[in-house]
Amino acid sequence: MSLLTIESMTKTDIEEMMHLAVEFRQVLDRDIPKVPTLVGKTVALLFYEASTRTRLSFERAAKALSADTLTFTPGGSSVAKGESLKDTALTLKAMGPDLMVVRHGATGAPWRVADWTGLPVVNAGDGAHQHPTQALLDAFTLHDHVGDLAGLRTAIIGDIRHSRVARSTTQALLTLGAEVTLVAPTTLLPVDLSDWGVKTADGIDEILNDVDLLYLLRIQQERGGGAVFPSIAEYVGRFGLTRERAERLADGAHVMHPGPMNRGVEIDPDVADGPRSLVTDQVTNGIAIRMAVLYSLLEGRSS
Ligand code: NCD
């Protein structure tokens, strides 16, 4: 069994994964934050795109479950000698891992790796397409702070078009019953939103008084996101969560960001570190959620 897209998970699936993550979070809080659950298993991490949080978090999760890890990044590898994704995946498979975690710039790459290797695969981000464990950790973090997500008013702000996080987290929020408004310049919205099930707004001020969660995204320069609006100052003027705007939010409203943050662009530094921010909780919860995912896929519980 693989975890390739959040769309494959029902509300019950997501809730079960969150329950499991609560148990694993208790393990992480112990003096010795490790259990022997996956001793003898090996998790291969195949990361073709840059990553800080996701890669380290999968590694920490695997090790907390006593699995071994094999990490591949293209820098310094035979990719420089022209080795293909298929040959790299098959080479890693020949080293005997039980599961592969795959991040790649091309949509669908984790599906191909699953086909080629016959191994369970977790999609850790494929192009602008899917990032299911980010969606799970976001739902988990939010659930921790607000309880049931039904009817929760959420807004995702920034470069939606190029963001696998926007796609995946929107789907998880909708599956759990929240409402989602996407806030972005038209040029940073997907061309066709008809099957997304969301509302849209074209400025942050429009939604500030009516949200329980603001979820900020950076502009994905590497996917062309920076070329479509005139200047950073103009972007901040219409879409940035400045300190002044954060002060106008309702008392219980929360702020999230998947990282990496561009402080001073989509989010003011003080807001990122302030009391509404759940950014570091997202990181910590990411480990527990990934422990739950690895455990479910390797030990055959629900996924
Ligand atoms: C994101 C990603 O790589 O999709 N980061 C993450 O996984 N936490 C978001 C981004 O790169 O902006």
py3Dmol code that shows the C-alpha trace and the ligand (Angstrom):
import py3Dmol

protein = """\
ATOM      1  CA  MET A   1       0.000   0.000   0.000  1.00  0.00           C
ATOM      2  CA  SER A   2       1.260   3.468  -0.944  1.00  0.00           C
ATOM      3  CA  LEU A   3       0.275   7.015   0.041  1.00  0.00           C
ATOM      4  CA  LEU A   4       0.430   9.004  -3.192  1.00  0.00           C
ATOM      5  CA  THR A   5      -2.420  11.497  -2.917  1.00  0.00           C
ATOM      6  CA  ILE A   6      -4.591  12.869  -0.118  1.00  0.00           C
ATOM      7  CA  GLU A   7      -7.612  12.387  -2.412  1.00  0.00           C
ATOM      8  CA  SER A   8      -7.421   8.655  -1.726  1.00  0.00           C
ATOM      9  CA  MET A   9      -8.180   9.237   1.969  1.00  0.00           C
ATOM     10  CA  THR A  10     -11.699   9.488   3.377  1.00  0.00           C
ATOM     11  CA  LYS A  11     -12.613  11.503   6.473  1.00  0.00           C
ATOM     12  CA  THR A  12     -12.365   8.309   8.551  1.00  0.00           C
ATOM     13  CA  ASP A  13      -8.947   7.467   7.079  1.00  0.00           C
ATOM     14  CA  ILE A  14      -7.628  10.926   7.994  1.00  0.00           C
ATOM     15  CA  GLU A  15      -9.139  10.748  11.485  1.00  0.00           C
ATOM     16  CA  GLU A  16      -7.590   7.324  12.095  1.00  0.00           C
ATOM     17  CA  MET A  17      -4.202   8.612  10.980  1.00  0.00           C
ATOM     18  CA  MET A  18      -4.542  11.583  13.358  1.00  0.00           C
ATOM     19  CA  HIS A  19      -5.427   9.232  16.263  1.00  0.00           C
ATOM     20  CA  LEU A  20      -2.361   7.167  15.545  1.00  0.00           C
ATOM     21  CA  ALA A  21      -0.242  10.329  15.379  1.00  0.00           C
ATOM     22  CA  VAL A  22      -1.458  11.306  18.873  1.00  0.00           C
ATOM     23  CA  GLU A  23      -0.072   8.000  20.169  1.00  0.00           C
ATOM     24  CA  PHE A  24       3.232   8.482  18.379  1.00  0.00           C
ATOM     25  CA  ARG A  25       3.550  12.035  19.631  1.00  0.00           C
ATOM     26  CA  GLN A  26       3.533  10.587  23.152  1.00  0.00           C
ATOM     27  CA  VAL A  27       6.511   8.435  22.154  1.00  0.00           C
ATOM     28  CA  LEU A  28       8.357  11.551  20.993  1.00  0.00           C
ATOM     29  CA  ASP A  29       7.722  13.168  24.398  1.00  0.00           C
ATOM     30  CA  ARG A  30       9.386  10.338  26.350  1.00  0.00           C
ATOM     31  CA  ASP A  31      12.921  10.489  27.792  1.00  0.00           C
ATOM     32  CA  ILE A  32      13.940   7.904  25.209  1.00  0.00           C
ATOM     33  CA  PRO A  33      11.826   8.922  22.182  1.00  0.00           C
ATOM     34  CA  LYS A  34      12.030   5.629  20.355  1.00  0.00           C
ATOM     35  CA  VAL A  35      10.002   2.413  19.993  1.00  0.00           C
ATOM     36  CA  PRO A  36      11.112  -0.854  18.360  1.00  0.00           C
ATOM     37  CA  THR A  37       8.016  -1.038  16.106  1.00  0.00           C
ATOM     38  CA  LEU A  38       9.840  -1.058  12.754  1.00  0.00           C
ATOM     39  CA  VAL A  39      13.119  -2.641  13.823  1.00  0.00           C
ATOM     40  CA  GLY A  40      14.660  -4.465  10.854  1.00  0.00           C
ATOM     41  CA  LYS A  41      12.791  -2.331   8.288  1.00  0.00           C
ATOM     42  CA  THR A  42      14.547   0.136   5.987  1.00  0.00           C
ATOM     43  CA  VAL A  43      13.032   3.335   4.635  1.00  0.00           C
ATOM     44  CA  ALA A  44      14.674   4.819   1.519  1.00  0.00           C
ATOM     45  CA  LEU A  45      14.408   8.588   1.087  1.00  0.00           C
ATOM     46  CA  LEU A  46      14.639   9.565  -2.586  1.00  0.00           C
ATOM     47  CA  PHE A  47      14.690  13.378  -2.670  1.00  0.00           C
ATOM     48  CA  TYR A  48      15.268  14.974  -6.074  1.00  0.00           C
ATOM     49  CA  GLU A  49      14.056  18.419  -4.949  1.00  0.00           C
ATOM     50  CA  ALA A  50      15.291  20.639  -2.145  1.00  0.00           C
ATOM     51  CA  SER A  51      13.823  19.934   1.281  1.00  0.00           C
ATOM     52  CA  THR A  52      14.533  20.783   4.890  1.00  0.00           C
ATOM     53  CA  ARG A  53      11.461  19.918   6.936  1.00  0.00           C
ATOM     54  CA  THR A  54      10.019  17.044   4.952  1.00  0.00           C
ATOM     55  CA  ARG A  55      13.224  15.034   4.543  1.00  0.00           C
ATOM     56  CA  LEU A  56      14.445  15.514   8.111  1.00  0.00           C
ATOM     57  CA  SER A  57      10.997  14.779   9.441  1.00  0.00           C
ATOM     58  CA  PHE A  58      10.684  11.470   7.554  1.00  0.00           C
ATOM     59  CA  GLU A  59      14.173  10.558   8.745  1.00  0.00           C
ATOM     60  CA  ARG A  60      13.341  11.400  12.358  1.00  0.00           C
ATOM     61  CA  ALA A  61      10.043   9.495  12.083  1.00  0.00           C
ATOM     62  CA  ALA A  62      11.697   6.377  10.651  1.00  0.00           C
ATOM     63  CA  LYS A  63      14.410   6.415  13.314  1.00  0.00           C
ATOM     64  CA  ALA A  64      11.944   6.974  16.164  1.00  0.00           C
ATOM     65  CA  LEU A  65      10.283   3.738  14.998  1.00  0.00           C
ATOM     66  CA  SER A  66      13.731   2.029  14.912  1.00  0.00           C
ATOM     67  CA  ALA A  67      13.762   1.669  11.113  1.00  0.00           C
ATOM     68  CA  ASP A  68      17.000   2.218   9.213  1.00  0.00           C
ATOM     69  CA  THR A  69      17.175   4.918   6.541  1.00  0.00           C
ATOM     70  CA  LEU A  70      18.925   5.173   3.181  1.00  0.00           C
ATOM     71  CA  THR A  71      19.029   8.727   1.886  1.00  0.00           C
ATOM     72  CA  PHE A  72      19.483   9.716  -1.745  1.00  0.00           C
ATOM     73  CA  THR A  73      19.866  13.309  -2.955  1.00  0.00           C
ATOM     74  CA  PRO A  74      20.984  14.076  -6.528  1.00  0.00           C
ATOM     75  CA  GLY A  75      23.921  16.348  -5.514  1.00  0.00           C
ATOM     76  CA  GLY A  76      27.050  14.201  -5.601  1.00  0.00           C
ATOM     77  CA  SER A  77      25.161  11.204  -7.054  1.00  0.00           C
ATOM     78  CA  SER A  78      25.319   9.512 -10.455  1.00  0.00           C
ATOM     79  CA  VAL A  79      22.458  11.747 -11.643  1.00  0.00           C
ATOM     80  CA  ALA A  80      25.332  14.029 -12.719  1.00  0.00           C
ATOM     81  CA  LYS A  81      26.479  11.133 -14.944  1.00  0.00           C
ATOM     82  CA  GLY A  82      23.065  10.920 -16.600  1.00  0.00           C
ATOM     83  CA  GLU A  83      21.458   8.172 -14.532  1.00  0.00           C
ATOM     84  CA  SER A  84      17.661   8.173 -14.947  1.00  0.00           C
ATOM     85  CA  LEU A  85      15.008   8.202 -12.216  1.00  0.00           C
ATOM     86  CA  LYS A  86      14.113   4.615 -13.123  1.00  0.00           C
ATOM     87  CA  ASP A  87      17.675   3.327 -12.820  1.00  0.00           C
ATOM     88  CA  THR A  88      18.201   5.276  -9.601  1.00  0.00           C
ATOM     89  CA  ALA A  89      14.985   3.866  -8.109  1.00  0.00           C
ATOM     90  CA  LEU A  90      15.900   0.306  -9.148  1.00  0.00           C
ATOM     91  CA  THR A  91      19.416   0.738  -7.741  1.00  0.00           C
ATOM     92  CA  LEU A  92      17.976   1.836  -4.419  1.00  0.00           C
ATOM     93  CA  LYS A  93      15.501  -1.054  -4.508  1.00  0.00           C
ATOM     94  CA  ALA A  94      18.380  -3.508  -4.970  1.00  0.00           C
ATOM     95  CA  MET A  95      19.695  -2.330  -1.599  1.00  0.00           C
ATOM     96  CA  GLY A  96      16.638  -3.837   0.042  1.00  0.00           C
ATOM     97  CA  PRO A  97      14.431  -1.067   1.449  1.00  0.00           C
ATOM     98  CA  ASP A  98      10.878  -1.881   2.531  1.00  0.00           C
ATOM     99  CA  LEU A  99       9.399   1.492   1.508  1.00  0.00           C
ATOM    100  CA  MET A 100      10.418   4.546  -0.484  1.00  0.00           C
ATOM    101  CA  VAL A 101       9.653   8.184   0.247  1.00  0.00           C
ATOM    102  CA  VAL A 102       9.867  10.136  -3.014  1.00  0.00           C
ATOM    103  CA  ARG A 103      10.101  13.846  -3.783  1.00  0.00           C
ATOM    104  CA  HIS A 104      10.504  14.888  -7.410  1.00  0.00           C
ATOM    105  CA  GLY A 105       9.853  17.947  -9.585  1.00  0.00           C
ATOM    106  CA  ALA A 106       7.723  16.001 -12.067  1.00  0.00           C
ATOM    107  CA  THR A 107       4.034  15.353 -11.454  1.00  0.00           C
ATOM    108  CA  GLY A 108       3.422  11.615 -11.171  1.00  0.00           C
ATOM    109  CA  ALA A 109       7.036  10.586 -10.455  1.00  0.00           C
ATOM    110  CA  PRO A 110       6.146   8.761  -7.187  1.00  0.00           C
ATOM    111  CA  TRP A 111       3.517   6.683  -9.072  1.00  0.00           C
ATOM    112  CA  ARG A 112       6.201   5.637 -11.580  1.00  0.00           C
ATOM    113  CA  VAL A 113       8.595   4.688  -8.792  1.00  0.00           C
ATOM    114  CA  ALA A 114       5.865   2.588  -7.179  1.00  0.00           C
ATOM    115  CA  ASP A 115       5.241   0.796 -10.506  1.00  0.00           C
ATOM    116  CA  TRP A 116       8.919   0.207 -11.250  1.00  0.00           C
ATOM    117  CA  THR A 117       9.900  -1.014  -7.802  1.00  0.00           C
ATOM    118  CA  GLY A 118       6.705  -2.697  -6.572  1.00  0.00           C
ATOM    119  CA  LEU A 119       7.437  -1.116  -3.169  1.00  0.00           C
ATOM    120  CA  PRO A 120       5.098   0.979  -1.020  1.00  0.00           C
ATOM    121  CA  VAL A 121       5.793   4.625  -1.844  1.00  0.00           C
ATOM    122  CA  VAL A 122       4.993   7.805   0.073  1.00  0.00           C
ATOM    123  CA  ASN A 123       4.714  10.907  -2.084  1.00  0.00           C
ATOM    124  CA  ALA A 124       6.754  13.647  -0.361  1.00  0.00           C
ATOM    125  CA  GLY A 125       5.876  16.192  -3.076  1.00  0.00           C
ATOM    126  CA  ASP A 126       5.627  15.787  -6.869  1.00  0.00           C
ATOM    127  CA  GLY A 127       5.903  19.061  -8.795  1.00  0.00           C
ATOM    128  CA  ALA A 128       2.905  21.306  -8.183  1.00  0.00           C
ATOM    129  CA  HIS A 129       0.658  18.282  -7.736  1.00  0.00           C
ATOM    130  CA  GLN A 130       0.420  16.541  -4.334  1.00  0.00           C
ATOM    131  CA  HIS A 131       2.025  16.498  -0.879  1.00  0.00           C
ATOM    132  CA  PRO A 132      -0.247  14.249   1.176  1.00  0.00           C
ATOM    133  CA  THR A 133       1.770  14.105   4.412  1.00  0.00           C
ATOM    134  CA  GLN A 134       1.836  17.922   4.523  1.00  0.00           C
ATOM    135  CA  ALA A 135      -1.967  17.890   4.258  1.00  0.00           C
ATOM    136  CA  LEU A 136      -2.174  15.355   7.091  1.00  0.00           C
ATOM    137  CA  LEU A 137       0.150  17.289   9.391  1.00  0.00           C
ATOM    138  CA  ASP A 138      -1.739  20.504   8.665  1.00  0.00           C
ATOM    139  CA  ALA A 139      -5.082  18.884   9.479  1.00  0.00           C
ATOM    140  CA  PHE A 140      -3.582  17.302  12.604  1.00  0.00           C
ATOM    141  CA  THR A 141      -2.108  20.594  13.839  1.00  0.00           C
ATOM    142  CA  LEU A 142      -5.302  22.504  13.225  1.00  0.00           C
ATOM    143  CA  HIS A 143      -7.405  19.795  14.877  1.00  0.00           C
ATOM    144  CA  ASP A 144      -5.185  20.047  17.961  1.00  0.00           C
ATOM    145  CA  HIS A 145      -6.012  23.718  18.332  1.00  0.00           C
ATOM    146  CA  VAL A 146      -9.647  23.948  17.248  1.00  0.00           C
ATOM    147  CA  GLY A 147     -11.075  20.421  17.555  1.00  0.00           C
ATOM    148  CA  ASP A 148     -13.618  19.428  14.885  1.00  0.00           C
ATOM    149  CA  LEU A 149     -12.905  21.210  11.605  1.00  0.00           C
ATOM    150  CA  ALA A 150     -16.534  21.179  10.409  1.00  0.00           C
ATOM    151  CA  GLY A 151     -17.572  24.676   9.345  1.00  0.00           C
ATOM    152  CA  LEU A 152     -14.157  26.173  10.102  1.00  0.00           C
ATOM    153  CA  ARG A 153     -13.467  29.190   7.863  1.00  0.00           C
ATOM    154  CA  THR A 154     -10.017  28.833   6.338  1.00  0.00           C
ATOM    155  CA  ALA A 155      -8.166  30.911   3.753  1.00  0.00           C
ATOM    156  CA  ILE A 156      -5.081  29.859   1.796  1.00  0.00           C
ATOM    157  CA  ILE A 157      -3.121  32.858   0.562  1.00  0.00           C
ATOM    158  CA  GLY A 158      -0.283  33.046  -1.970  1.00  0.00           C
ATOM    159  CA  ASP A 159       1.033  31.142  -4.946  1.00  0.00           C
ATOM    160  CA  ILE A 160      -1.754  28.564  -5.212  1.00  0.00           C
ATOM    161  CA  ARG A 161      -1.074  27.757  -8.844  1.00  0.00           C
ATOM    162  CA  HIS A 162       2.391  26.320  -8.246  1.00  0.00           C
ATOM    163  CA  SER A 163       1.688  24.800  -4.850  1.00  0.00           C
ATOM    164  CA  ARG A 164       1.257  21.094  -4.166  1.00  0.00           C
ATOM    165  CA  VAL A 165       0.613  22.090  -0.551  1.00  0.00           C
ATOM    166  CA  ALA A 166      -2.369  24.254  -1.553  1.00  0.00           C
ATOM    167  CA  ARG A 167      -3.871  21.389  -3.543  1.00  0.00           C
ATOM    168  CA  SER A 168      -3.341  18.744  -0.884  1.00  0.00           C
ATOM    169  CA  THR A 169      -4.182  20.793   2.188  1.00  0.00           C
ATOM    170  CA  THR A 170      -7.333  22.175   0.531  1.00  0.00           C
ATOM    171  CA  GLN A 171      -8.513  18.642  -0.139  1.00  0.00           C
ATOM    172  CA  ALA A 172      -7.842  17.546   3.448  1.00  0.00           C
ATOM    173  CA  LEU A 173      -9.618  20.610   4.882  1.00  0.00           C
ATOM    174  CA  LEU A 174     -12.665  20.040   2.654  1.00  0.00           C
ATOM    175  CA  THR A 175     -12.760  16.320   3.459  1.00  0.00           C
ATOM    176  CA  LEU A 176     -12.869  17.240   7.157  1.00  0.00           C
ATOM    177  CA  GLY A 177     -15.725  19.691   6.566  1.00  0.00           C
ATOM    178  CA  ALA A 178     -13.930  23.059   6.638  1.00  0.00           C
ATOM    179  CA  GLU A 179     -14.646  25.872   4.172  1.00  0.00           C
ATOM    180  CA  VAL A 180     -11.729  27.059   2.035  1.00  0.00           C
ATOM    181  CA  THR A 181     -11.211  30.425   0.342  1.00  0.00           C
ATOM    182  CA  LEU A 182      -8.206  30.817  -1.952  1.00  0.00           C
ATOM    183  CA  VAL A 183      -6.698  34.301  -1.959  1.00  0.00           C
ATOM    184  CA  ALA A 184      -4.244  35.188  -4.738  1.00  0.00           C
ATOM    185  CA  PRO A 185      -3.709  37.360  -7.780  1.00  0.00           C
ATOM    186  CA  THR A 186      -5.541  35.721 -10.716  1.00  0.00           C
ATOM    187  CA  THR A 187      -2.153  34.930 -12.227  1.00  0.00           C
ATOM    188  CA  LEU A 188      -1.272  32.789  -9.201  1.00  0.00           C
ATOM    189  CA  LEU A 189      -4.544  30.842  -9.176  1.00  0.00           C
ATOM    190  CA  PRO A 190      -4.997  27.614 -11.161  1.00  0.00           C
ATOM    191  CA  VAL A 191      -6.643  28.301 -14.522  1.00  0.00           C
ATOM    192  CA  ASP A 192      -9.592  26.011 -13.768  1.00  0.00           C
ATOM    193  CA  LEU A 193     -10.921  25.911 -10.214  1.00  0.00           C
ATOM    194  CA  SER A 194     -14.265  24.347 -11.096  1.00  0.00           C
ATOM    195  CA  ASP A 195     -13.584  21.048  -9.326  1.00  0.00           C
ATOM    196  CA  TRP A 196     -11.791  22.479  -6.285  1.00  0.00           C
ATOM    197  CA  GLY A 197     -14.915  23.182  -4.190  1.00  0.00           C
ATOM    198  CA  VAL A 198     -13.565  26.517  -2.919  1.00  0.00           C
ATOM    199  CA  LYS A 199     -14.373  30.237  -2.935  1.00  0.00           C
ATOM    200  CA  THR A 200     -11.855  32.851  -4.071  1.00  0.00           C
ATOM    201  CA  ALA A 201     -10.946  36.393  -3.046  1.00  0.00           C
ATOM    202  CA  ASP A 202      -8.459  38.720  -4.669  1.00  0.00           C
ATOM    203  CA  GLY A 203      -7.080  40.518  -1.615  1.00  0.00           C
ATOM    204  CA  ILE A 204      -6.319  39.605   1.997  1.00  0.00           C
ATOM    205  CA  ASP A 205      -8.349  42.538   3.389  1.00  0.00           C
ATOM    206  CA  GLU A 206     -11.536  41.010   1.946  1.00  0.00           C
ATOM    207  CA  ILE A 207     -11.332  37.958   4.196  1.00  0.00           C
ATOM    208  CA  LEU A 208      -9.506  39.185   7.288  1.00  0.00           C
ATOM    209  CA  ASN A 209     -12.630  39.583   9.439  1.00  0.00           C
ATOM    210  CA  ASP A 210     -14.178  36.261   8.457  1.00  0.00           C
ATOM    211  CA  VAL A 211     -11.508  33.622   8.972  1.00  0.00           C
ATOM    212  CA  ASP A 212     -10.489  31.173  11.672  1.00  0.00           C
ATOM    213  CA  LEU A 213      -7.294  30.178   9.871  1.00  0.00           C
ATOM    214  CA  LEU A 214      -4.939  32.026   7.539  1.00  0.00           C
ATOM    215  CA  TYR A 215      -2.622  29.620   5.713  1.00  0.00           C
ATOM    216  CA  LEU A 216       0.241  31.475   3.998  1.00  0.00           C
ATOM    217  CA  LEU A 217       2.307  30.223   1.066  1.00  0.00           C
ATOM    218  CA  ARG A 218       5.510  31.585  -0.400  1.00  0.00           C
ATOM    219  CA  ILE A 219       5.854  32.604  -4.045  1.00  0.00           C
ATOM    220  CA  GLN A 220       7.410  29.611  -5.822  1.00  0.00           C
ATOM    221  CA  GLN A 221      10.121  31.442  -7.765  1.00  0.00           C
ATOM    222  CA  GLU A 222      11.574  28.148  -8.993  1.00  0.00           C
ATOM    223  CA  ARG A 223       8.255  27.310 -10.719  1.00  0.00           C
ATOM    224  CA  GLY A 224       7.845  30.749 -12.279  1.00  0.00           C
ATOM    225  CA  GLY A 225       5.634  32.296  -9.566  1.00  0.00           C
ATOM    226  CA  GLY A 226       7.655  35.487  -9.252  1.00  0.00           C
ATOM    227  CA  ALA A 227       7.226  36.589 -12.846  1.00  0.00           C
ATOM    228  CA  VAL A 228       3.512  37.283 -12.661  1.00  0.00           C
ATOM    229  CA  PHE A 229       3.120  40.367 -10.456  1.00  0.00           C
ATOM    230  CA  PRO A 230       4.860  43.740 -10.721  1.00  0.00           C
ATOM    231  CA  SER A 231       6.812  43.989  -7.461  1.00  0.00           C
ATOM    232  CA  ILE A 232       7.205  42.477  -4.005  1.00  0.00           C
ATOM    233  CA  ALA A 233       5.903  45.730  -2.479  1.00  0.00           C
ATOM    234  CA  GLU A 234       2.696  45.459  -4.508  1.00  0.00           C
ATOM    235  CA  TYR A 235       2.286  41.823  -3.507  1.00  0.00           C
ATOM    236  CA  VAL A 236       2.750  42.636   0.194  1.00  0.00           C
ATOM    237  CA  GLY A 237       0.285  45.499  -0.183  1.00  0.00           C
ATOM    238  CA  ARG A 238      -2.522  43.196  -1.310  1.00  0.00           C
ATOM    239  CA  PHE A 239      -1.622  39.771   0.055  1.00  0.00           C
ATOM    240  CA  GLY A 240       0.979  40.057   2.822  1.00  0.00           C
ATOM    241  CA  LEU A 241       0.034  39.213   6.406  1.00  0.00           C
ATOM    242  CA  THR A 242       1.516  42.336   7.974  1.00  0.00           C
ATOM    243  CA  ARG A 243       1.538  43.028  11.714  1.00  0.00           C
ATOM    244  CA  GLU A 244      -1.236  45.551  11.305  1.00  0.00           C
ATOM    245  CA  ARG A 245      -3.430  43.037   9.490  1.00  0.00           C
ATOM    246  CA  ALA A 246      -2.712  40.291  12.023  1.00  0.00           C
ATOM    247  CA  GLU A 247      -3.979  42.640  14.766  1.00  0.00           C
ATOM    248  CA  ARG A 248      -7.334  42.845  12.979  1.00  0.00           C
ATOM    249  CA  LEU A 249      -7.865  39.064  13.059  1.00  0.00           C
ATOM    250  CA  ALA A 250     -10.503  37.553  15.360  1.00  0.00           C
ATOM    251  CA  ASP A 251      -9.246  36.515  18.809  1.00  0.00           C
ATOM    252  CA  GLY A 252      -9.006  32.791  18.197  1.00  0.00           C
ATOM    253  CA  ALA A 253      -7.739  32.951  14.616  1.00  0.00           C
ATOM    254  CA  HIS A 254      -4.599  30.951  13.797  1.00  0.00           C
ATOM    255  CA  VAL A 255      -1.817  31.387  11.265  1.00  0.00           C
ATOM    256  CA  MET A 256      -0.049  28.515   9.505  1.00  0.00           C
ATOM    257  CA  HIS A 257       2.710  28.199   6.901  1.00  0.00           C
ATOM    258  CA  PRO A 258       4.279  24.994   5.512  1.00  0.00           C
ATOM    259  CA  GLY A 259       7.746  26.590   5.255  1.00  0.00           C
ATOM    260  CA  PRO A 260      10.049  27.728   3.881  1.00  0.00           C
ATOM    261  CA  MET A 261       8.868  31.230   4.844  1.00  0.00           C
ATOM    262  CA  ASN A 262       9.907  34.403   3.094  1.00  0.00           C
ATOM    263  CA  ARG A 263       9.661  36.696   6.095  1.00  0.00           C
ATOM    264  CA  GLY A 264       8.619  40.197   5.189  1.00  0.00           C
ATOM    265  CA  VAL A 265       6.881  39.020   2.001  1.00  0.00           C
ATOM    266  CA  GLU A 266       3.885  36.740   2.655  1.00  0.00           C
ATOM    267  CA  ILE A 267       4.282  36.993   6.436  1.00  0.00           C
ATOM    268  CA  ASP A 268       5.677  39.588   8.826  1.00  0.00           C
ATOM    269  CA  PRO A 269       8.540  38.180  10.973  1.00  0.00           C
ATOM    270  CA  ASP A 270       6.763  39.101  14.231  1.00  0.00           C
ATOM    271  CA  VAL A 271       3.563  37.397  13.102  1.00  0.00           C
ATOM    272  CA  ALA A 272       5.517  34.267  12.117  1.00  0.00           C
ATOM    273  CA  ASP A 273       6.920  34.098  15.662  1.00  0.00           C
ATOM    274  CA  GLY A 274       3.813  35.437  17.384  1.00  0.00           C
ATOM    275  CA  PRO A 275       1.103  33.790  19.486  1.00  0.00           C
ATOM    276  CA  ARG A 276      -1.218  32.995  16.572  1.00  0.00           C
ATOM    277  CA  SER A 277       1.462  31.144  14.654  1.00  0.00           C
ATOM    278  CA  LEU A 278       1.354  27.333  14.574  1.00  0.00           C
ATOM    279  CA  VAL A 279       4.444  27.052  12.373  1.00  0.00           C
ATOM    280  CA  THR A 280       6.683  25.189  14.831  1.00  0.00           C
ATOM    281  CA  ASP A 281       3.767  22.940  15.885  1.00  0.00           C
ATOM    282  CA  GLN A 282       3.409  21.993  12.230  1.00  0.00           C
ATOM    283  CA  VAL A 283       7.032  20.881  12.173  1.00  0.00           C
ATOM    284  CA  THR A 284       6.792  18.845  15.381  1.00  0.00           C
ATOM    285  CA  ASN A 285       3.468  17.296  14.389  1.00  0.00           C
ATOM    286  CA  GLY A 286       4.952  16.401  11.009  1.00  0.00           C
ATOM    287  CA  ILE A 287       7.177  13.831  12.706  1.00  0.00           C
ATOM    288  CA  ALA A 288       4.276  12.142  14.526  1.00  0.00           C
ATOM    289  CA  ILE A 289       2.110  12.088  11.375  1.00  0.00           C
ATOM    290  CA  ARG A 290       4.943  10.557   9.351  1.00  0.00           C
ATOM    291  CA  MET A 291       5.473   7.936  12.055  1.00  0.00           C
ATOM    292  CA  ALA A 292       1.763   7.114  11.707  1.00  0.00           C
ATOM    293  CA  VAL A 293       2.039   6.913   7.912  1.00  0.00           C
ATOM    294  CA  LEU A 294       5.162   4.717   7.941  1.00  0.00           C
ATOM    295  CA  TYR A 295       3.637   2.468  10.578  1.00  0.00           C
ATOM    296  CA  SER A 296       0.337   2.141   8.681  1.00  0.00           C
ATOM    297  CA  LEU A 297       1.991   1.297   5.381  1.00  0.00           C
ATOM    298  CA  LEU A 298       4.576  -1.093   6.773  1.00  0.00           C
ATOM    299  CA  GLU A 299       2.474  -2.755   9.438  1.00  0.00           C
ATOM    300  CA  GLY A 300      -0.705  -2.930   7.398  1.00  0.00           C
ATOM    301  CA  ARG A 301      -3.058  -0.746   9.388  1.00  0.00           C
ATOM    302  CA  SER A 302      -5.436   1.693   7.656  1.00  0.00           C
ATOM    303  CA  SER A 303      -3.954   4.240   5.263  1.00  0.00           C
TER     304      SER A 303
END
"""
ligand_1 = """\
12
NCD
C 6.662 22.902 0.691
C 6.993 21.991 -0.443
O 8.153 21.656 -0.678
O 6.053 21.594 -1.081
N 7.380 22.775 1.833
C 7.204 21.697 2.660
O 7.184 20.557 2.233
N 7.018 21.951 3.965
C 6.251 24.259 0.308
C 7.200 25.122 -0.465
O 8.215 24.681 -0.992
O 6.884 26.301 -0.555
"""
view = py3Dmol.view(width=600, height=400)
view.addModel(protein, "pdb")
view.setStyle({"model": 0}, {"cartoon": {"style": "trace"}})
view.addModel(ligand_1, "xyz")
view.setStyle({"model": 1}, {"stick": {}})
view.zoomTo()
view.show()
